[in-house]
Amino acid sequence: MKLNNKKHVKIILAVLMTMVMLAACGTTDTPTAPAAPPTPAATPDADTAGEEIGNVQIANLHIGFVPSREPDEIIAQTEPLGGLLIAELAGLGFDVANVNITVGTTFEAVGEGLSAGTVDIGFIPGSTYVLYDDGAQVILTATRFGLSVDSDDPRDWNNTAPTGNSDEQVTFYRALIISGPSQIGRELADQVNAGEPLTWEDLDRATWGVLGVGSPAGYVYPALWLYQNYGQSIPHLSHVLPGDSHPTNFARLAAGQIDILVTFADARMGQEERWQEEFARETTIWDDTDVIGVTIPIFNDTISVSRNSPVMDDALIAALQQAFINIGNSEAGQEVIAIYNHFGYQIAQSHYYDATRAAQQLIRDLTA
């Protein structure tokens, strides 16, 4: 379906926003336990596991993470996950000899690995999942802490900075359009904070830092925000500098190589120390940056599995669901998954991400 006029796009955007809000409000805040895992094929009687046949033996499970943080940081913090998962699965009928954890070079690389069956389990955002759902199956969605501010008005984010966590668990987040310390970045921030609307010409003179089309906060939803407000989108901008990760774009923002970046709403919290210590800024990230745009809510990240993995079946999927819920409910597990600002996990269904599918389709139509 190709969109032929702005009225048609606005109708789809209105439907999309309704779908997002229904998805965000339609799930519970308490992680949900799955049904008891089906008995593994190699273990016809679960009560006799270890006596007659024993647990199903799996030589290796490959977990792929997307590079929303520095790869070395992700690898270091998630290192205990392998042991935690092995221990949980052992009690659920599966003996796994090794868990291999890698970080993809891009969001799309992890999706491609799931499709090819070279990655068994992927920690991926919804936009990456829907791009590759022919080869990936969503099994869990993350819950996370809400933030101290949740507003469509960028000035609310700026007036209450720094942003912090709230006590509420939510199943959605927002993307922010953030201006940096460059001259253009400061001029845009001053306009917004003075209540002056930004024009397309204002935004088009800036250099934008974005991620690949599989990133919801790094591309998809900011692209929708631009179209909703200006009738044009990221491909129409004059100056766009793609990055391989959100931290890369923050480094570029601090150095003045870009004027604007697009990222998830709590990203600055994770970059607060690096902003001054590593990026050598004299003032804090909260002083040097401002929110100039806020997207509609985005449904949370997924844990997805490969449809083409040689070890994946219904029994293992059910065991993985229970294992990751248990891990998310443990102190040791929460230390690991905090790298993605996850708090726990709920059972997910494919239709939870229908709003994301609509967003991706709209992006394709806008750039056709």
C-alpha positions in Angstrom: 0.0 0.0 0.0 1.5 3.3 -1.1 0.4 6.4 0.6 -0.7 9.1 -1.8 -1.6 12.0 0.4 -1.0 13.5 3.8 -4.6 13.0 4.9 -4.3 9.3 4.4 -1.0 9.3 6.4 -2.6 11.3 9.2 -5.5 8.8 9.5 -3.0 5.9 9.7 -1.0 7.8 12.4 -4.2 8.4 14.4 -4.9 4.6 14.2 -1.3 3.8 15.1 -1.4 6.0 18.2 -4.6 4.4 19.4 -3.0 0.9 18.9 0.1 1.9 20.8 -1.9 3.2 23.8 -4.2 0.1 23.8 -1.1 -2.1 23.8 0.6 -0.1 26.6 -2.5 -0.2 28.8 -3.6 -3.7 27.9 -0.9 -5.6 29.8 -0.5 -6.2 33.4 2.4 -4.7 35.5 3.2 -8.0 37.2 5.4 -10.5 35.3 3.3 -13.4 34.2 4.3 -17.0 34.6 3.8 -19.3 31.6 2.0 -22.5 31.6 4.0 -25.4 32.7 6.6 -26.3 30.0 5.6 -29.1 27.8 7.6 -32.3 28.5 10.7 -32.3 26.4 10.6 -34.8 23.6 13.5 -36.7 24.9 11.9 -36.9 28.4 8.5 -38.6 28.1 8.0 -38.6 31.9 9.2 -35.4 33.6 9.0 -37.1 37.0 11.6 -39.6 36.0 14.1 -37.0 34.6 17.5 -38.0 35.7 16.4 -41.5 36.5 15.6 -43.1 33.1 16.5 -40.8 30.3 17.4 -37.6 32.0 17.3 -34.0 30.7 17.5 -33.0 27.1 21.2 -32.3 26.2 22.0 -29.1 24.4 25.6 -28.3 23.5 25.3 -24.6 23.0 22.8 -21.7 23.1 23.7 -18.5 21.4 22.3 -15.3 22.8 22.5 -12.1 20.7 22.2 -8.6 22.2 21.6 -5.4 20.1 24.2 -2.6 20.5 22.1 -0.1 22.4 25.0 0.3 24.8 28.8 -0.1 24.3 29.4 -3.8 23.3 32.1 -4.3 25.9 29.8 -2.9 28.6 27.0 -5.2 27.6 29.3 -8.3 27.5 30.8 -7.5 30.9 27.4 -6.9 32.6 25.6 -9.9 31.0 28.5 -12.4 31.6 26.6 -14.0 34.6 23.5 -14.6 32.4 25.0 -17.8 30.9 25.3 -19.4 34.3 21.9 -18.2 35.5 20.2 -19.6 32.4 22.0 -22.9 32.6 20.9 -23.4 36.2 17.3 -22.4 35.5 17.0 -24.7 32.4 18.5 -27.6 34.3 15.5 -27.6 36.6 13.2 -27.4 33.6 14.4 -30.4 31.7 17.3 -29.1 29.7 21.1 -29.5 30.3 22.9 -26.8 28.4 26.7 -27.2 28.2 27.5 -23.6 27.1 25.8 -20.2 26.6 27.6 -18.0 24.1 26.8 -14.3 24.4 27.6 -11.8 21.6 26.6 -8.3 20.7 25.6 -7.6 17.1 27.4 -5.0 15.1 23.9 -3.5 14.4 20.3 -4.1 15.5 19.7 -5.7 12.1 22.6 -8.1 12.5 20.9 -9.7 15.5 17.7 -10.0 13.5 19.5 -11.6 10.6 21.2 -14.0 13.0 17.8 -15.1 14.4 16.4 -15.5 10.9 19.4 -17.6 9.8 19.4 -19.8 13.0 22.9 -18.7 14.0 21.5 -16.9 17.0 19.1 -18.9 19.1 17.8 -16.1 21.5 17.8 -12.4 20.8 17.3 -9.5 23.2 15.9 -7.2 20.5 13.5 -4.2 20.4 10.0 -4.5 18.9 11.0 -2.8 15.6 13.8 -5.3 15.0 11.4 -8.2 15.9 8.8 -7.2 13.4 11.3 -6.7 10.6 12.5 -10.3 11.1 9.4 -12.0 12.4 9.5 -14.5 9.5 12.5 -16.0 11.2 12.0 -14.8 14.8 9.3 -15.6 17.3 8.6 -13.3 20.3 8.3 -15.1 23.6 8.6 -12.4 26.2 8.3 -8.6 26.6 10.3 -6.6 29.1 8.9 -4.5 31.9 10.8 -1.5 33.0 10.6 1.3 35.6 8.7 4.3 34.5 10.4 7.6 34.5 9.9 10.7 36.7 8.4 12.5 33.7 6.1 11.2 30.9 4.9 14.1 28.8 4.3 15.0 25.2 5.8 18.5 25.9 9.6 18.6 25.7 9.6 21.6 28.1 8.3 19.3 30.8 11.4 17.1 30.4 13.7 20.1 30.4 12.1 21.8 33.4 12.3 18.7 35.6 15.8 17.5 34.6 17.6 15.3 35.6 15.2 12.5 34.7 15.0 9.6 37.2 13.1 6.4 37.6 9.7 6.1 39.2 8.4 3.2 41.2 5.9 2.2 38.5 6.5 -0.7 36.2 5.5 0.0 32.6 5.5 -1.9 29.3 6.3 1.1 27.1 8.8 3.8 26.7 9.3 6.9 24.5 11.9 8.1 22.2 13.3 11.7 22.6 14.7 14.1 20.0 17.6 15.7 21.9 19.7 18.7 21.0 23.3 19.0 22.1 25.8 21.6 23.0 26.7 22.8 19.5 25.6 26.3 18.5 22.7 24.9 16.4 21.7 22.6 19.2 21.6 25.4 21.7 19.6 27.6 19.3 17.0 24.9 18.8 16.8 24.3 22.6 16.3 28.0 23.3 13.4 28.1 20.8 11.7 25.1 22.3 12.2 26.3 25.9 10.8 29.8 25.0 7.7 28.1 23.6 8.5 28.9 20.0 7.5 26.2 17.5 10.3 24.7 15.5 10.0 24.7 11.7 11.2 22.1 9.2 13.8 24.6 8.1 15.1 24.9 11.7 15.5 21.1 12.0 16.8 20.6 8.5 19.9 22.8 9.1 21.0 20.6 11.9 23.0 17.4 11.6 21.1 14.4 13.0 22.5 11.3 14.6 20.3 8.2 14.0 20.6 4.4 14.0 19.4 1.8 11.6 15.8 1.2 10.5 15.5 -1.7 13.0 15.8 0.7 16.0 12.5 2.0 17.3 14.0 4.9 19.3 16.9 5.4 17.0 14.9 5.7 13.8 11.4 4.4 13.5 9.4 6.5 16.0 11.5 9.7 15.5 10.8 9.4 11.8 7.1 9.1 12.5 7.3 12.2 14.8 8.9 14.2 12.0 6.2 13.2 9.6 3.4 13.8 12.1 4.6 17.3 12.8 6.2 18.4 9.5 5.0 16.1 6.7 8.6 15.0 6.0 10.8 12.4 7.6 14.4 11.3 8.3 15.2 10.4 4.6 14.2 14.0 3.7 16.7 15.6 6.1 19.7 17.3 4.5 22.3 16.2 7.1 22.1 12.7 8.7 25.0 10.8 10.2 24.1 7.1 10.9 25.7 5.6 14.0 26.2 2.0 15.1 24.9 2.5 18.7 23.3 5.1 21.0 26.6 5.6 22.9 28.4 6.4 19.6 25.8 9.1 18.9 26.2 10.6 22.4 30.0 10.8 21.8 29.3 12.6 18.6 26.8 14.9 20.2 29.3 15.8 22.9 32.0 16.5 20.3 29.7 18.7 18.2 29.8 16.4 15.3 26.0 16.2 15.4 23.5 18.7 16.6 20.6 16.3 17.3 20.3 12.7 18.3 17.3 10.4 18.7 17.3 7.9 21.5 15.2 6.2 24.2 13.9 8.4 27.0 16.2 7.2 29.8 19.4 7.0 27.7 20.9 10.2 29.2 20.8 8.5 32.6 23.1 5.8 31.3 25.5 8.3 29.8 25.7 10.8 32.7 29.1 9.8 34.0 30.7 9.3 30.5 29.5 12.7 29.4 32.1 14.5 31.6 34.7 11.7 32.3 35.1 10.2 28.9 33.6 12.8 26.5 35.4 15.6 28.4 32.5 18.0 28.8 32.9 20.6 31.5 29.2 20.6 32.4 26.7 17.8 32.9 24.7 16.1 30.3 21.6 17.7 31.8 23.1 21.2 31.3 24.4 20.5 27.8 21.3 18.8 26.3 17.6 19.5 25.9 14.6 17.6 24.7 13.1 19.2 21.6 10.7 16.5 20.6 8.8 13.5 22.2 7.4 10.5 20.4 4.3 8.5 21.1 4.9 5.5 23.4 6.8 2.5 22.1 6.0 -1.0 23.3 8.9 -2.6 25.2 11.8 -4.7 24.1 11.4 -8.4 23.4 13.2 -11.7 24.1 12.7 -13.5 20.8 13.9 -16.9 19.6 14.9 -18.2 16.2 12.3 -20.2 14.2 15.2 -21.8 12.4 17.4 -22.8 15.3 18.2 -26.5 15.2 17.6 -26.7 19.0 14.4 -24.7 19.3 11.0 -26.4 19.9 7.9 -25.7 21.9 9.3 -27.4 25.0 12.4 -25.4 25.0 10.5 -22.2 24.3 8.3 -22.8 27.3 11.3 -23.5 29.5 13.1 -20.4 28.3 10.0 -18.3 29.1 9.9 -19.6 32.7 13.7 -19.4 33.1 13.9 -15.7 32.0 10.9 -14.8 34.2 12.7 -16.5 37.2 15.9 -14.7 36.3 14.1 -11.4 36.1 12.6 -12.0 39.6 16.0 -12.6 41.2 18.5 -10.0 42.5 21.4 -11.5 40.4 19.2 -11.5 37.3 18.1 -8.0 37.8 21.7 -6.8 37.9 22.2 -8.4 34.5 19.1 -7.2 32.7 19.5 -3.7 34.1 21.9 -3.1 31.2 18.8 -2.6 29.0 16.8 -1.0 31.8 14.6 -4.1 32.1 13.0 -4.9 35.4 11.4 -8.3 34.5 9.5 -10.2 31.8 6.0 -11.1 30.8 4.7 -13.7 28.3 4.4 -11.9 24.9 2.1 -12.5 22.0 2.9 -11.5 18.4 -0.1 -9.2 18.2 1.3 -7.0 21.0 3.6 -5.6 18.3 0.9 -4.8 15.7 1.4 -1.1 16.4 5.1 -1.5 15.7 4.2 -3.3 12.5 2.0 -0.4 11.5 4.9 2.0 12.3 7.3 0.0 10.1 4.8 -0.1 7.3 4.3 3.6 7.5 8.0 4.2 7.3 8.2 2.0 4.2 5.3 3.9 2.6 6.9 7.3 3.5 10.2 6.3 1.9 8.8 4.4 -1.2 
